[in-house]
Amino acid sequence: MALVALGVPAEAQRQPGWDVRVPDRVEVAPGGNVALPIAIAVDRGLSVSKDAPVIVDLAPDAGVTIKKRRLGRADAVDPDADAPRFSVAVRADAPGDHAVKIRLRLWLCGGKVCRPLDVRRQATIAVNAAAPAPTPPAPQDAQGVP
């Protein structure tokens, strides 16, 4: 009997009953601010425990700044929801692509049983250098020659 394994990474597959949604890439101008959304999605019949903590740890690369690197349920956009959402303020300090590593810990409950989840995701903050200002045309003399 032969056993065949499919070469699909575990992170690429949605987990049954839940998902953590983070954009792959967010663009911003240097010196600008942008919101990095983090959404927990659960199927009907499941919820994120309100009795246990929800912890979001953020580890940004140099080049972007996040004021608060650890968030809890109280920091969520909708802290009383069955699946809270977060909006993380990110400031762009330097041009380039900068990773923000995200670790989310929570308890997922269904019926009378809860189980811990430890989820890792990553988003890229693309800080685009400002476009150069157009150069003014060279002054011309009366005959139209620069």
Secondary structure, DSSP 8 states (H G I E B T S, - for coil): ---------GGGS--TTEEEE--SEEEE-TT-EEEEEEEEEE-TTEEE-SSS--EEEEEE-TTEE-S-SEEEGGGSSSTTSSS-EEEEEEEE-SSEEEEEEEEEEEEEEETTEEEEEEEEEEEEEEE--------------TTS--
